[in-house]
């Protein structure tokens, strides 16, 4: 067994002694101040007044996204340098999905496939598609000129556990290109 050096032994003894000190009896404790005498919590949680931007925004004012119906139509294919790619056939008019088919190929993992025939529309803001008898959901929304097609809990649509590597599909609303 290895012996501790003298300073290390003193330090270990001091730490252990601090842990072994009993709590003082209830009668010896200082009384708690009355609720009205307690200091107010720090004002760090205060938000800037509405209409005044945070200094982190560098003079820019953030505005809420307009709440308008989603309209998008595209037939596109995408592929990145790693081989992740797929295709999307989508038509949404006034937040009603008329056409939706997607295929995503995930290199060395598998493929995920989605078809509107297997889903029912469950919402319009954001547009939501829900698979019957499953937790799988597809959500679509527009933000700053891009439409996002996201997938949630869609293991049943994917092979070989590839759902863990499934990313949203982004569509440029103006050109219809996707990535």
Secondary structure by P-SEA (a helix, b strand, c coil): cccccaaaaaaaaaaaaaaacccccccccccccccccccccccccccccccccccccccbbbbcccbbbbbbbbbccccccccccbbbbbbbccccccbbbbbbbbccbbbbbbbcccccccccccbbbbcccccbbbbbbbcccbbbbbbccccccccccccccbbbbbbcccccccc
